[in-house]
Amino acid sequence: MKTPQNNTINYVEFKAHDLNIIKTFYSRVFGWGFTDYGDSYISFSESGLDGGFEKTEESIINGALVVLYHDNLNNIKKSIIEAGGEITVDIFSFPGGSRFQFKDPSGNELAVWTHADEV
């Protein structure tokens, strides 16, 4: 995996109702590899851009979440708010890092993540 750069699209996350069906589909059709993270999340690789699938029971309307990288979540969060963005999910930790989600002024929801030691 390439070293992430600030302010770049680094990851894309999708929703899925059944992670086993999704793994079978994408590995069979496109040859993607998968890593399981518990019962509700899988990451994929070998797709051109790393990403993951989060299990959901909700209806999937727009199942893609574009994830940007930044080495200082507090600074970029402040910049987003000052520029008119809205924080929709505050900073939280996950295995390997931390992230938050925001809406831009048009209502598009994205996320920003950083490595575990760079909040």
C-alpha positions as CSV (number, residue, x, y, z in Angstrom):
1,M,0.0,0.0,0.0
2,K,1.3,3.4,-1.0
3,T,2.0,5.9,1.8
4,P,-1.1,8.1,2.2
5,Q,-0.7,11.8,1.3
6,N,-2.7,14.6,3.0
7,N,-5.8,15.8,1.3
8,T,-6.0,12.9,-1.2
9,I,-8.7,10.3,-1.8
10,N,-7.2,7.3,0.0
11,Y,-10.0,4.8,0.5
12,V,-13.6,4.1,-0.5
13,E,-16.2,2.5,1.8
14,F,-19.4,0.8,0.7
15,K,-22.4,-0.6,2.6
16,A,-23.5,-4.2,2.3
17,H,-26.2,-6.4,3.7
18,D,-24.3,-9.7,3.5
19,L,-20.5,-9.5,3.7
20,N,-20.0,-13.1,2.6
21,I,-22.0,-12.6,-0.6
22,I,-20.0,-9.4,-1.3
23,K,-16.7,-11.1,-0.7
24,T,-17.7,-14.0,-3.0
25,F,-19.0,-11.6,-5.7
26,Y,-15.9,-9.3,-5.9
27,S,-13.3,-12.0,-5.5
28,R,-14.9,-14.1,-8.2
29,V,-15.7,-11.4,-10.7
30,F,-12.7,-9.0,-10.1
31,G,-10.1,-11.0,-8.2
32,W,-10.1,-8.7,-5.1
33,G,-8.6,-9.9,-1.8
34,F,-10.3,-9.4,1.5
35,T,-9.5,-9.0,5.2
36,D,-12.1,-9.5,7.9
37,Y,-12.4,-7.1,10.8
38,G,-15.0,-8.7,13.0
39,D,-18.6,-9.5,11.9
40,S,-19.4,-6.1,10.5
41,Y,-16.5,-4.9,8.4
42,I,-14.2,-6.2,5.6
43,S,-11.5,-4.4,3.7
44,F,-10.6,-5.1,0.1
45,S,-7.4,-4.8,-1.9
46,E,-6.1,-5.4,-5.4
47,S,-8.8,-3.1,-6.8
48,G,-6.7,-0.1,-7.8
49,L,-7.9,1.8,-4.6
50,D,-8.2,0.2,-1.2
51,G,-11.6,0.2,0.5
52,G,-14.0,-1.7,2.6
53,F,-17.6,-2.9,3.1
54,E,-19.5,-2.1,6.3
55,K,-22.4,-4.3,7.1
56,T,-25.8,-2.6,7.5
57,E,-29.4,-3.6,7.9
58,E,-30.6,-0.2,6.6
59,S,-31.7,0.5,3.0
60,I,-28.7,1.3,0.9
61,I,-29.4,4.5,-1.1
62,N,-25.9,5.8,-1.8
63,G,-23.6,3.1,-0.4
64,A,-20.3,4.7,-1.2
65,L,-18.3,6.8,1.3
66,V,-15.1,8.4,-0.1
67,V,-12.4,8.6,2.6
68,L,-9.6,11.2,2.5
69,Y,-6.4,11.0,4.4
70,H,-4.9,13.7,6.7
71,D,-2.2,13.4,9.3
72,N,-3.9,15.7,11.8
73,L,-7.6,15.1,12.2
74,N,-8.1,18.0,14.7
75,N,-6.6,20.5,12.3
76,I,-8.5,19.3,9.2
77,K,-11.7,19.1,11.2
78,K,-11.4,22.7,12.2
79,S,-10.7,23.7,8.6
80,I,-13.8,21.9,7.4
81,I,-16.0,23.6,10.0
82,E,-14.5,27.0,9.2
83,A,-15.1,26.5,5.5
84,G,-18.8,25.7,6.1
85,G,-18.7,21.9,6.4
86,E,-20.7,20.0,9.0
87,I,-19.3,17.2,11.1
88,T,-21.8,14.3,11.0
89,V,-19.8,11.7,12.9
90,D,-17.1,13.0,15.3
91,I,-13.6,11.5,15.6
92,F,-13.6,7.8,16.6
93,S,-11.0,5.1,16.7
94,F,-10.9,1.9,14.7
95,P,-8.2,-0.8,14.4
96,G,-5.3,1.1,12.8
97,G,-6.5,4.6,13.1
98,S,-9.1,7.3,13.7
99,R,-11.5,9.1,11.5
100,F,-14.6,11.4,11.3
101,Q,-17.3,12.1,8.7
102,F,-18.5,15.4,7.4
103,K,-20.9,16.9,4.9
104,D,-19.6,19.5,2.4
105,P,-21.8,22.6,1.8
106,S,-23.7,20.7,-0.9
107,G,-24.5,17.8,1.5
108,N,-22.0,15.3,0.1
109,E,-20.8,13.1,3.0
110,L,-17.1,12.1,3.1
111,A,-14.7,10.9,5.8
112,V,-11.2,11.8,6.8
113,W,-8.9,9.2,8.5
114,T,-5.4,9.1,10.0
115,H,-3.1,6.4,11.4
116,A,-3.5,5.4,15.0
117,D,-0.7,7.5,16.3
118,E,-1.6,10.7,14.4
119,V,-4.8,12.1,15.7
